[in-house]
Amino acid sequence: MDSTGWVIVIVLVALGIAAVLAYAAWQRRRTTSLQQRFGPEYDHTVAESGGRRPGETELLQREKEHAQLQLRPLPTESMQRYKTEWASIQQRFVDDPDDAVTRADDLAGRVMAELGYPTESFEGGAAQVSVDHPEVVQRYRAAHGVRSESGDEATTEQLRRALTSYRSLIEELLTDGQQRDSS
């Protein structure tokens, strides 16, 4: 091979290496961005999806679907009604913790629905809430798990943790609904 042929080969190899390095850098930036945006939800999704690539694809798909949602503010009357209902649920916990957690789960679903999140399936709603509230969605899943997995077998401590998790979610959603109203 003459010197021109070698130059062409070297240039092609260099371009190939540069392309691979650029792609790897782009993937690292995307991963870092998703990790920062979703926090613990990133790890949960990667684990549930069977790896980094399918997990990141899932998170990117959530963002696309979320952009199509028509989220809306909560009317002042709804906001007040939900706050009053939440206070009642917390008081009820003393006498009937199981019922209080059941009511908290129902309230969370109704607030999500009124804001415009999908509620046809638990996981679908949780996935969309994770785009706006990745920190509390883990606690929401755990609380819902107490309802689903433990049933009547849940301890009072499990129910207490579930109720505090619902409180975190409901407070975030109500704050979000109020901020949507002022924007």
TIPAZA-556043 format. One record per atom (N, C-alpha, C): residue number from 0; residue in three letters; atom name; z, y, x. Coordinates in nm, 2 decimals, decimal comma. Layout:
<rs>
k:r:a:w:v:u
NUM:ALA:CA:Z:Y:X .
...
</rs>
This chain:
<rs>
k:r:a:w:v:u
0:MET:N:0,00:-0,12:0,09 .
0:MET:CA:0,00:0,00:0,00 .
0:MET:C:0,00:0,12:0,09 .
1:ASP:N:-0,08:0,22:0,06 .
1:ASP:CA:-0,09:0,34:0,14 .
1:ASP:C:0,03:0,43:0,11 .
2:SER:N:0,04:0,54:0,18 .
2:SER:CA:0,15:0,64:0,16 .
2:SER:C:0,15:0,70:0,02 .
3:THR:N:0,04:0,73:-0,03 .
3:THR:CA:0,03:0,79:-0,17 .
3:THR:C:0,09:0,69:-0,27 .
4:GLY:N:0,06:0,56:-0,26 .
4:GLY:CA:0,12:0,46:-0,35 .
4:GLY:C:0,27:0,45:-0,34 .
5:TRP:N:0,32:0,46:-0,21 .
5:TRP:CA:0,46:0,46:-0,19 .
5:TRP:C:0,53:0,58:-0,25 .
6:VAL:N:0,47:0,69:-0,24 .
6:VAL:CA:0,52:0,82:-0,30 .
6:VAL:C:0,53:0,81:-0,45 .
7:ILE:N:0,43:0,75:-0,51 .
7:ILE:CA:0,43:0,74:-0,65 .
7:ILE:C:0,54:0,64:-0,70 .
8:VAL:N:0,55:0,53:-0,63 .
8:VAL:CA:0,66:0,43:-0,66 .
8:VAL:C:0,80:0,50:-0,65 .
9:ILE:N:0,82:0,57:-0,54 .
9:ILE:CA:0,95:0,63:-0,52 .
9:ILE:C:0,98:0,74:-0,62 .
10:VAL:N:0,87:0,82:-0,66 .
10:VAL:CA:0,89:0,92:-0,77 .
10:VAL:C:0,92:0,85:-0,90 .
11:LEU:N:0,85:0,74:-0,93 .
11:LEU:CA:0,88:0,67:-1,06 .
11:LEU:C:1,02:0,61:-1,06 .
12:VAL:N:1,06:0,55:-0,95 .
12:VAL:CA:1,20:0,49:-0,94 .
12:VAL:C:1,30:0,61:-0,96 .
13:ALA:N:1,28:0,72:-0,89 .
13:ALA:CA:1,37:0,83:-0,90 .
13:ALA:C:1,38:0,88:-1,04 .
14:LEU:N:1,26:0,89:-1,11 .
14:LEU:CA:1,26:0,94:-1,25 .
14:LEU:C:1,34:0,84:-1,34 .
15:GLY:N:1,32:0,71:-1,31 .
15:GLY:CA:1,39:0,61:-1,39 .
15:GLY:C:1,54:0,62:-1,37 .
16:ILE:N:1,58:0,63:-1,25 .
16:ILE:CA:1,72:0,65:-1,22 .
16:ILE:C:1,78:0,77:-1,29 .
17:ALA:N:1,70:0,88:-1,28 .
17:ALA:CA:1,75:1,01:-1,34 .
17:ALA:C:1,76:0,99:-1,49 .
18:ALA:N:1,67:0,92:-1,55 .
18:ALA:CA:1,67:0,90:-1,70 .
18:ALA:C:1,79:0,82:-1,73 .
19:VAL:N:1,82:0,71:-1,66 .
19:VAL:CA:1,94:0,63:-1,69 .
19:VAL:C:2,06:0,71:-1,67 .
20:LEU:N:2,07:0,78:-1,57 .
20:LEU:CA:2,19:0,87:-1,55 .
20:LEU:C:2,21:0,97:-1,66 .
21:ALA:N:2,10:1,03:-1,70 .
21:ALA:CA:2,11:1,13:-1,81 .
21:ALA:C:2,15:1,07:-1,94 .
22:TYR:N:2,10:0,95:-1,97 .
22:TYR:CA:2,14:0,87:-2,09 .
22:TYR:C:2,29:0,84:-2,08 .
23:ALA:N:2,33:0,79:-1,97 .
23:ALA:CA:2,47:0,75:-1,95 .
23:ALA:C:2,56:0,88:-1,97 .
24:ALA:N:2,52:0,99:-1,91 .
24:ALA:CA:2,60:1,11:-1,93 .
24:ALA:C:2,61:1,16:-2,08 .
25:TRP:N:2,49:1,14:-2,14 .
25:TRP:CA:2,49:1,18:-2,29 .
25:TRP:C:2,58:1,09:-2,37 .
26:GLN:N:2,58:0,96:-2,34 .
26:GLN:CA:2,66:0,87:-2,41 .
26:GLN:C:2,81:0,90:-2,39 .
27:ARG:N:2,85:0,93:-2,26 .
27:ARG:CA:2,99:0,97:-2,23 .
27:ARG:C:3,03:1,09:-2,31 .
28:ARG:N:2,94:1,19:-2,31 .
28:ARG:CA:2,97:1,32:-2,39 .
28:ARG:C:2,99:1,29:-2,54 .
29:ARG:N:2,90:1,20:-2,59 .
29:ARG:CA:2,91:1,17:-2,73 .
29:ARG:C:3,04:1,09:-2,76 .
30:THR:N:3,07:1,00:-2,67 .
30:THR:CA:3,20:0,92:-2,69 .
30:THR:C:3,32:1,01:-2,68 .
31:THR:N:3,32:1,10:-2,58 .
31:THR:CA:3,43:1,19:-2,57 .
31:THR:C:3,44:1,28:-2,69 .
32:SER:N:3,33:1,33:-2,74 .
32:SER:CA:3,33:1,42:-2,85 .
32:SER:C:3,39:1,35:-2,98 .
33:LEU:N:3,34:1,23:-3,00 .
33:LEU:CA:3,39:1,15:-3,12 .
33:LEU:C:3,54:1,11:-3,10 .
34:GLN:N:3,58:1,08:-2,98 .
34:GLN:CA:3,72:1,05:-2,96 .
34:GLN:C:3,81:1,17:-2,99 .
35:GLN:N:3,77:1,29:-2,94 .
35:GLN:CA:3,84:1,41:-2,97 .
35:GLN:C:3,84:1,45:-3,12 .
36:ARG:N:3,73:1,43:-3,18 .
36:ARG:CA:3,71:1,47:-3,32 .
36:ARG:C:3,79:1,37:-3,42 .
37:PHE:N:3,79:1,24:-3,39 .
37:PHE:CA:3,85:1,15:-3,48 .
37:PHE:C:3,99:1,09:-3,43 .
38:GLY:N:4,03:1,12:-3,31 .
38:GLY:CA:4,16:1,08:-3,26 .
38:GLY:C:4,18:0,93:-3,28 .
39:PRO:N:4,29:0,89:-3,34 .
39:PRO:CA:4,32:0,75:-3,35 .
39:PRO:C:4,22:0,67:-3,44 .
40:GLU:N:4,15:0,75:-3,53 .
40:GLU:CA:4,05:0,69:-3,62 .
40:GLU:C:3,94:0,63:-3,54 .
41:TYR:N:3,91:0,69:-3,42 .
41:TYR:CA:3,80:0,65:-3,33 .
41:TYR:C:3,84:0,50:-3,29 .
42:ASP:N:3,96:0,48:-3,24 .
42:ASP:CA:4,00:0,35:-3,19 .
42:ASP:C:4,00:0,25:-3,31 .
43:HIS:N:4,05:0,29:-3,42 .
43:HIS:CA:4,05:0,20:-3,54 .
43:HIS:C:3,90:0,16:-3,58 .
44:THR:N:3,81:0,25:-3,58 .
44:THR:CA:3,68:0,22:-3,62 .
44:THR:C:3,61:0,13:-3,52 .
45:VAL:N:3,63:0,16:-3,39 .
45:VAL:CA:3,57:0,08:-3,29 .
45:VAL:C:3,62:-0,06:-3,30 .
46:ALA:N:3,75:-0,08:-3,32 .
46:ALA:CA:3,81:-0,21:-3,33 .
46:ALA:C:3,75:-0,28:-3,45 .
47:GLU:N:3,75:-0,21:-3,57 .
47:GLU:CA:3,70:-0,28:-3,69 .
47:GLU:C:3,55:-0,31:-3,69 .
48:SER:N:3,47:-0,23:-3,61 .
48:SER:CA:3,33:-0,25:-3,61 .
48:SER:C:3,28:-0,35:-3,50 .
49:GLY:N:3,37:-0,39:-3,42 .
49:GLY:CA:3,34:-0,49:-3,32 .
49:GLY:C:3,28:-0,43:-3,19 .
50:GLY:N:3,31:-0,30:-3,16 .
50:GLY:CA:3,27:-0,25:-3,03 .
50:GLY:C:3,24:-0,10:-3,04 .
51:ARG:N:3,22:-0,04:-2,92 .
51:ARG:CA:3,20:0,10:-2,91 .
51:ARG:C:3,08:0,15:-2,98 .
52:ARG:N:2,97:0,08:-2,95 .
52:ARG:CA:2,84:0,13:-3,01 .
52:ARG:C:2,84:0,12:-3,16 .
53:PRO:N:2,87:0,01:-3,22 .
53:PRO:CA:2,87:0,00:-3,37 .
53:PRO:C:2,98:0,10:-3,43 .
54:GLY:N:3,09:0,11:-3,36 .
54:GLY:CA:3,20:0,20:-3,41 .
54:GLY:C:3,15:0,35:-3,41 .
55:GLU:N:3,08:0,39:-3,30 .
55:GLU:CA:3,03:0,52:-3,29 .
55:GLU:C:2,92:0,55:-3,39 .
56:THR:N:2,84:0,45:-3,42 .
56:THR:CA:2,74:0,46:-3,52 .
56:THR:C:2,80:0,48:-3,65 .
57:GLU:N:2,91:0,40:-3,68 .
57:GLU:CA:2,98:0,42:-3,81 .
57:GLU:C:3,04:0,56:-3,82 .
58:LEU:N:3,10:0,61:-3,72 .
58:LEU:CA:3,16:0,75:-3,73 .
58:LEU:C:3,05:0,85:-3,75 .
59:LEU:N:2,94:0,84:-3,68 .
59:LEU:CA:2,83:0,93:-3,70 .
59:LEU:C:2,77:0,93:-3,84 .
60:GLN:N:2,77:0,80:-3,89 .
60:GLN:CA:2,72:0,79:-4,03 .
60:GLN:C:2,82:0,85:-4,13 .
61:ARG:N:2,94:0,84:-4,10 .
61:ARG:CA:3,04:0,90:-4,19 .
61:ARG:C:3,02:1,05:-4,19 .
62:GLU:N:3,00:1,11:-4,07 .
62:GLU:CA:2,98:1,25:-4,07 .
62:GLU:C:2,85:1,29:-4,15 .
63:LYS:N:2,75:1,21:-4,14 .
63:LYS:CA:2,63:1,24:-4,22 .
63:LYS:C:2,66:1,24:-4,37 .
64:GLU:N:2,73:1,13:-4,41 .
64:GLU:CA:2,76:1,12:-4,55 .
64:GLU:C:2,85:1,23:-4,60 .
65:HIS:N:2,95:1,26:-4,51 .
65:HIS:CA:3,04:1,37:-4,54 .
65:HIS:C:2,97:1,50:-4,57 .
66:ALA:N:2,87:1,53:-4,49 .
66:ALA:CA:2,79:1,65:-4,50 .
66:ALA:C:2,72:1,66:-4,64 .
67:GLN:N:2,70:1,54:-4,70 .
67:GLN:CA:2,64:1,54:-4,83 .
67:GLN:C:2,74:1,56:-4,95 .
68:LEU:N:2,87:1,54:-4,92 .
68:LEU:CA:2,97:1,55:-5,03 .
68:LEU:C:2,97:1,70:-5,08 .
69:GLN:N:3,00:1,71:-5,20 .
69:GLN:CA:3,02:1,84:-5,26 .
69:GLN:C:3,17:1,87:-5,28 .
70:LEU:N:3,24:1,89:-5,17 .
70:LEU:CA:3,38:1,91:-5,18 .
70:LEU:C:3,41:2,05:-5,24 .
71:ARG:N:3,51:2,05:-5,32 .
71:ARG:CA:3,54:2,18:-5,39 .
71:ARG:C:3,69:2,21:-5,39 .
72:PRO:N:3,72:2,33:-5,41 .
72:PRO:CA:3,86:2,37:-5,41 .
72:PRO:C:3,94:2,32:-5,53 .
73:LEU:N:4,07:2,32:-5,52 .
73:LEU:CA:4,15:2,28:-5,63 .
73:LEU:C:4,19:2,40:-5,71 .
74:PRO:N:4,17:2,40:-5,84 .
74:PRO:CA:4,21:2,51:-5,92 .
74:PRO:C:4,37:2,53:-5,91 .
75:THR:N:4,41:2,65:-5,92 .
75:THR:CA:4,56:2,68:-5,91 .
75:THR:C:4,64:2,59:-6,00 .
76:GLU:N:4,59:2,57:-6,12 .
76:GLU:CA:4,66:2,48:-6,22 .
76:GLU:C:4,68:2,34:-6,17 .
77:SER:N:4,57:2,29:-6,11 .
77:SER:CA:4,57:2,15:-6,06 .
77:SER:C:4,67:2,14:-5,94 .
78:MET:N:4,66:2,24:-5,85 .
78:MET:CA:4,75:2,25:-5,73 .
78:MET:C:4,89:2,24:-5,78 .
79:GLN:N:4,93:2,32:-5,87 .
79:GLN:CA:5,07:2,33:-5,92 .
79:GLN:C:5,11:2,20:-5,99 .
80:ARG:N:5,02:2,14:-6,07 .
80:ARG:CA:5,05:2,02:-6,14 .
80:ARG:C:5,07:1,91:-6,04 .
81:TYR:N:4,99:1,90:-5,93 .
81:TYR:CA:5,00:1,80:-5,83 .
81:TYR:C:5,13:1,81:-5,75 .
82:LYS:N:5,17:1,94:-5,72 .
82:LYS:CA:5,29:1,96:-5,65 .
82:LYS:C:5,41:1,92:-5,73 .
83:THR:N:5,41:1,95:-5,86 .
83:THR:CA:5,52:1,91:-5,95 .
83:THR:C:5,53:1,76:-5,96 .
84:GLU:N:5,41:1,70:-5,98 .
84:GLU:CA:5,41:1,55:-5,99 .
84:GLU:C:5,46:1,49:-5,86 .
85:TRP:N:5,43:1,55:-5,74 .
85:TRP:CA:5,47:1,49:-5,62 .
85:TRP:C:5,63:1,50:-5,61 .
86:ALA:N:5,68:1,62:-5,65 .
86:ALA:CA:5,83:1,63:-5,64 .
86:ALA:C:5,89:1,53:-5,73 .
87:SER:N:5,83:1,50:-5,85 .
87:SER:CA:5,89:1,40:-5,94 .
87:SER:C:5,88:1,26:-5,88 .
88:ILE:N:5,77:1,23:-5,81 .
88:ILE:CA:5,76:1,10:-5,74 .
88:ILE:C:5,86:1,08:-5,63 .
89:GLN:N:5,89:1,19:-5,56 .
89:GLN:CA:5,99:1,18:-5,45 .
89:GLN:C:6,13:1,15:-5,51 .
90:GLN:N:6,16:1,22:-5,62 .
90:GLN:CA:6,29:1,20:-5,68 .
90:GLN:C:6,30:1,06:-5,74 .
91:ARG:N:6,19:1,01:-5,79 .
91:ARG:CA:6,19:0,87:-5,85 .
91:ARG:C:6,22:0,76:-5,75 .
92:PHE:N:6,18:0,79:-5,62 .
92:PHE:CA:6,20:0,69:-5,52 .
92:PHE:C:6,34:0,64:-5,51 .
93:VAL:N:6,44:0,72:-5,54 .
93:VAL:CA:6,58:0,68:-5,53 .
93:VAL:C:6,61:0,57:-5,63 .
94:ASP:N:6,56:0,58:-5,75 .
94:ASP:CA:6,59:0,48:-5,85 .
94:ASP:C:6,49:0,36:-5,85 .
95:ASP:N:6,36:0,39:-5,82 .
95:ASP:CA:6,26:0,29:-5,82 .
95:ASP:C:6,16:0,31:-5,71 .
96:PRO:N:6,19:0,27:-5,59 .
96:PRO:CA:6,10:0,29:-5,48 .
96:PRO:C:5,96:0,23:-5,49 .
97:ASP:N:5,95:0,11:-5,55 .
97:ASP:CA:5,82:0,05:-5,57 .
97:ASP:C:5,73:0,13:-5,66 .
98:ASP:N:5,79:0,17:-5,77 .
98:ASP:CA:5,71:0,25:-5,87 .
98:ASP:C:5,67:0,39:-5,81 .
99:ALA:N:5,76:0,45:-5,73 .
99:ALA:CA:5,73:0,57:-5,67 .
99:ALA:C:5,61:0,56:-5,58 .
100:VAL:N:5,61:0,45:-5,50 .
100:VAL:CA:5,49:0,43:-5,41 .
100:VAL:C:5,36:0,41:-5,48 .
101:THR:N:5,37:0,33:-5,59 .
101:THR:CA:5,26:0,31:-5,68 .
101:THR:C:5,20:0,44:-5,73 .
102:ARG:N:5,29:0,52:-5,78 .
102:ARG:CA:5,25:0,65:-5,83 .
102:ARG:C:5,20:0,74:-5,72 .
103:ALA:N:5,25:0,73:-5,60 .
103:ALA:CA:5,20:0,81:-5,49 .
103:ALA:C:5,06:0,77:-5,46 .
104:ASP:N:5,03:0,64:-5,46 .
104:ASP:CA:4,90:0,59:-5,43 .
104:ASP:C:4,80:0,65:-5,54 .
105:ASP:N:4,84:0,64:-5,66 .
105:ASP:CA:4,76:0,69:-5,77 .
105:ASP:C:4,73:0,84:-5,76 .
106:LEU:N:4,84:0,92:-5,73 .
106:LEU:CA:4,82:1,06:-5,71 .
106:LEU:C:4,73:1,09:-5,60 .
107:ALA:N:4,74:1,02:-5,48 .
107:ALA:CA:4,65:1,05:-5,37 .
107:ALA:C:4,50:1,03:-5,41 .
108:GLY:N:4,48:0,92:-5,49 .
108:GLY:CA:4,34:0,90:-5,54 .
108:GLY:C:4,29:1,01:-5,63 .
109:ARG:N:4,38:1,05:-5,72 .
109:ARG:CA:4,34:1,16:-5,81 .
109:ARG:C:4,31:1,29:-5,74 .
110:VAL:N:4,39:1,33:-5,64 .
110:VAL:CA:4,37:1,45:-5,56 .
110:VAL:C:4,24:1,44:-5,49 .
111:MET:N:4,22:1,32:-5,42 .
111:MET:CA:4,09:1,30:-5,35 .
111:MET:C:3,97:1,32:-5,44 .
112:ALA:N:3,98:1,25:-5,56 .
112:ALA:CA:3,87:1,26:-5,65 .
112:ALA:C:3,84:1,40:-5,70 .
113:GLU:N:3,94:1,48:-5,73 .
113:GLU:CA:3,92:1,62:-5,78 .
113:GLU:C:3,87:1,70:-5,67 .
114:LEU:N:3,90:1,67:-5,54 .
114:LEU:CA:3,84:1,75:-5,43 .
114:LEU:C:3,70:1,72:-5,41 .
115:GLY:N:3,66:1,60:-5,45 .
115:GLY:CA:3,52:1,56:-5,44 .
115:GLY:C:3,49:1,44:-5,34 .
116:TYR:N:3,60:1,38:-5,29 .
116:TYR:CA:3,59:1,26:-5,21 .
116:TYR:C:3,55:1,14:-5,29 .
117:PRO:N:3,48:1,05:-5,24 .
117:PRO:CA:3,45:0,93:-5,31 .
117:PRO:C:3,57:0,84:-5,33 .
118:THR:N:3,59:0,78:-5,45 .
118:THR:CA:3,71:0,70:-5,47 .
118:THR:C:3,68:0,57:-5,53 .
119:GLU:N:3,55:0,53:-5,53 .
119:GLU:CA:3,51:0,40:-5,59 .
119:GLU:C:3,57:0,29:-5,52 .
120:SER:N:3,59:0,30:-5,38 .
120:SER:CA:3,66:0,19:-5,31 .
120:SER:C:3,76:0,26:-5,22 .
121:PHE:N:3,87:0,19:-5,19 .
121:PHE:CA:3,97:0,25:-5,10 .
121:PHE:C:3,91:0,29:-4,97 .
122:GLU:N:3,84:0,19:-4,90 .
122:GLU:CA:3,80:0,21:-4,77 .
122:GLU:C:3,69:0,32:-4,76 .
123:GLY:N:3,60:0,33:-4,86 .
123:GLY:CA:3,50:0,44:-4,87 .
123:GLY:C:3,57:0,57:-4,87 .
124:GLY:N:3,67:0,59:-4,96 .
124:GLY:CA:3,74:0,72:-4,97 .
124:GLY:C:3,81:0,75:-4,84 .
125:ALA:N:3,88:0,65:-4,78 .
125:ALA:CA:3,95:0,67:-4,66 .
125:ALA:C:3,86:0,71:-4,54 .
126:ALA:N:3,74:0,65:-4,54 .
126:ALA:CA:3,64:0,68:-4,44 .
126:ALA:C:3,60:0,82:-4,45 .
127:GLN:N:3,58:0,87:-4,57 .
127:GLN:CA:3,53:1,01:-4,58 .
127:GLN:C:3,65:1,11:-4,56 .
128:VAL:N:3,77:1,07:-4,60 .
128:VAL:CA:3,88:1,16:-4,57 .
128:VAL:C:3,90:1,17:-4,42 .
129:SER:N:3,87:1,06:-4,35 .
129:SER:CA:3,89:1,06:-4,20 .
129:SER:C:3,81:1,17:-4,13 .
130:VAL:N:3,70:1,21:-4,19 .
130:VAL:CA:3,62:1,31:-4,12 .
130:VAL:C:3,69:1,44:-4,12 .
131:ASP:N:3,77:1,48:-4,23 .
131:ASP:CA:3,85:1,60:-4,23 .
131:ASP:C:3,99:1,58:-4,18 .
132:HIS:N:4,04:1,47:-4,20 .
132:HIS:CA:4,19:1,44:-4,17 .
132:HIS:C:4,21:1,31:-4,10 .
133:PRO:N:4,15:1,30:-3,97 .
133:PRO:CA:4,16:1,18:-3,90 .
133:PRO:C:4,31:1,14:-3,86 .
134:GLU:N:4,40:1,23:-3,85 .
134:GLU:CA:4,53:1,20:-3,81 .
134:GLU:C:4,61:1,13:-3,93 .
135:VAL:N:4,59:1,18:-4,05 .
135:VAL:CA:4,67:1,12:-4,16 .
135:VAL:C:4,61:1,00:-4,22 .
136:VAL:N:4,48:0,97:-4,20 .
136:VAL:CA:4,41:0,86:-4,27 .
136:VAL:C:4,47:0,73:-4,22 .
137:GLN:N:4,52:0,72:-4,09 .
137:GLN:CA:4,58:0,60:-4,05 .
137:GLN:C:4,71:0,57:-4,13 .
138:ARG:N:4,78:0,67:-4,15 .
138:ARG:CA:4,91:0,66:-4,23 .
138:ARG:C:4,87:0,62:-4,37 .
139:TYR:N:4,76:0,68:-4,42 .
139:TYR:CA:4,72:0,64:-4,56 .
139:TYR:C:4,68:0,50:-4,57 .
140:ARG:N:4,61:0,45:-4,47 .
140:ARG:CA:4,58:0,30:-4,47 .
140:ARG:C:4,70:0,22:-4,47 .
141:ALA:N:4,80:0,26:-4,38 .
141:ALA:CA:4,92:0,18:-4,37 .
141:ALA:C:5,00:0,18:-4,50 .
142:ALA:N:5,01:0,30:-4,57 .
142:ALA:CA:5,08:0,31:-4,69 .
142:ALA:C:5,01:0,22:-4,80 .
143:HIS:N:4,88:0,23:-4,80 .
143:HIS:CA:4,80:0,15:-4,90 .
143:HIS:C:4,82:0,00:-4,87 .
144:GLY:N:4,83:-0,03:-4,74 .
144:GLY:CA:4,85:-0,17:-4,71 .
144:GLY:C:4,98:-0,22:-4,76 .
145:VAL:N:5,08:-0,14:-4,76 .
145:VAL:CA:5,21:-0,18:-4,82 .
145:VAL:C:5,19:-0,22:-4,96 .
146:ARG:N:5,11:-0,14:-5,03 .
146:ARG:CA:5,09:-0,17:-5,17 .
146:ARG:C:5,01:-0,29:-5,19 .
147:SER:N:4,91:-0,31:-5,11 .
147:SER:CA:4,82:-0,42:-5,12 .
147:SER:C:4,87:-0,56:-5,07 .
148:GLU:N:4,93:-0,55:-4,95 .
148:GLU:CA:4,97:-0,67:-4,88 .
148:GLU:C:5,11:-0,72:-4,92 .
149:SER:N:5,20:-0,62:-4,94 .
149:SER:CA:5,34:-0,66:-4,96 .
149:SER:C:5,37:-0,69:-5,11 .
150:GLY:N:5,31:-0,61:-5,19 .
150:GLY:CA:5,33:-0,63:-5,34 .
150:GLY:C:5,48:-0,61:-5,36 .
151:ASP:N:5,54:-0,70:-5,43 .
151:ASP:CA:5,68:-0,69:-5,47 .
151:ASP:C:5,77:-0,73:-5,35 .
152:GLU:N:5,71:-0,78:-5,24 .
152:GLU:CA:5,79:-0,82:-5,13 .
152:GLU:C:5,82:-0,71:-5,03 .
153:ALA:N:5,77:-0,59:-5,05 .
153:ALA:CA:5,80:-0,48:-4,96 .
153:ALA:C:5,94:-0,44:-4,95 .
154:THR:N:5,99:-0,42:-4,83 .
154:THR:CA:6,13:-0,38:-4,81 .
154:THR:C:6,14:-0,23:-4,85 .
155:THR:N:6,26:-0,18:-4,87 .
155:THR:CA:6,28:-0,04:-4,90 .
155:THR:C:6,24:0,04:-4,79 .
156:GLU:N:6,26:0,00:-4,66 .
156:GLU:CA:6,21:0,08:-4,55 .
156:GLU:C:6,06:0,08:-4,54 .
157:GLN:N:5,99:-0,02:-4,57 .
157:GLN:CA:5,85:-0,02:-4,58 .
157:GLN:C:5,80:0,08:-4,69 .
158:LEU:N:5,86:0,07:-4,80 .
158:LEU:CA:5,83:0,16:-4,91 .
158:LEU:C:5,86:0,31:-4,87 .
159:ARG:N:5,97:0,33:-4,80 .
159:ARG:CA:6,00:0,47:-4,76 .
159:ARG:C:5,89:0,52:-4,66 .
160:ARG:N:5,85:0,44:-4,56 .
160:ARG:CA:5,75:0,48:-4,47 .
160:ARG:C:5,62:0,50:-4,55 .
161:ALA:N:5,59:0,42:-4,64 .
161:ALA:CA:5,47:0,44:-4,72 .
161:ALA:C:5,47:0,57:-4,80 .
162:LEU:N:5,59:0,60:-4,86 .
162:LEU:CA:5,60:0,73:-4,93 .
162:LEU:C:5,58:0,85:-4,84 .
163:THR:N:5,64:0,84:-4,72 .
163:THR:CA:5,62:0,95:-4,62 .
163:THR:C:5,48:0,97:-4,58 .
164:SER:N:5,41:0,85:-4,57 .
164:SER:CA:5,27:0,86:-4,53 .
164:SER:C:5,18:0,92:-4,64 .
165:TYR:N:5,22:0,88:-4,77 .
165:TYR:CA:5,15:0,95:-4,88 .
165:TYR:C:5,18:1,10:-4,88 .
166:ARG:N:5,30:1,13:-4,85 .
166:ARG:CA:5,33:1,28:-4,85 .
166:ARG:C:5,25:1,35:-4,75 .
167:SER:N:5,23:1,29:-4,63 .
167:SER:CA:5,15:1,36:-4,53 .
167:SER:C:5,01:1,38:-4,58 .
168:LEU:N:4,95:1,27:-4,64 .
168:LEU:CA:4,81:1,28:-4,69 .
168:LEU:C:4,80:1,39:-4,80 .
169:ILE:N:4,89:1,38:-4,90 .
169:ILE:CA:4,89:1,47:-5,01 .
169:ILE:C:4,90:1,61:-4,97 .
170:GLU:N:5,00:1,64:-4,88 .
170:GLU:CA:5,02:1,77:-4,83 .
170:GLU:C:4,89:1,82:-4,76 .
171:GLU:N:4,83:1,74:-4,68 .
171:GLU:CA:4,70:1,78:-4,61 .
171:GLU:C:4,59:1,81:-4,71 .
172:LEU:N:4,58:1,72:-4,81 .
172:LEU:CA:4,47:1,74:-4,91 .
172:LEU:C:4,50:1,87:-5,00 .
173:LEU:N:4,62:1,89:-5,03 .
173:LEU:CA:4,65:2,01:-5,11 .
173:LEU:C:4,63:2,14:-5,03 .
174:THR:N:4,67:2,13:-4,90 .
174:THR:CA:4,64:2,25:-4,81 .
174:THR:C:4,49:2,27:-4,80 .
175:ASP:N:4,42:2,16:-4,78 .
175:ASP:CA:4,27:2,17:-4,77 .
175:ASP:C:4,21:2,22:-4,90 .
176:GLY:N:4,26:2,18:-5,01 .
176:GLY:CA:4,21:2,22:-5,14 .
176:GLY:C:4,24:2,37:-5,16 .
177:GLN:N:4,35:2,42:-5,11 .
177:GLN:CA:4,39:2,56:-5,12 .
177:GLN:C:4,30:2,64:-5,03 .
178:GLN:N:4,27:2,59:-4,91 .
178:GLN:CA:4,19:2,67:-4,82 .
178:GLN:C:4,05:2,67:-4,86 .
179:ARG:N:4,00:2,57:-4,93 .
179:ARG:CA:3,86:2,57:-4,98 .
179:ARG:C:3,85:2,68:-5,09 .
180:ASP:N:3,96:2,70:-5,16 .
180:ASP:CA:3,97:2,80:-5,27 .
180:ASP:C:3,96:2,94:-5,21 .
181:SER:N:4,02:2,96:-5,10 .
181:SER:CA:4,02:3,10:-5,04 .
181:SER:C:3,90:3,13:-4,95 .
182:SER:N:3,81:3,03:-4,93 .
182:SER:CA:3,69:3,06:-4,85 .
182:SER:C:3,58:3,09:-4,93 .
</rs>
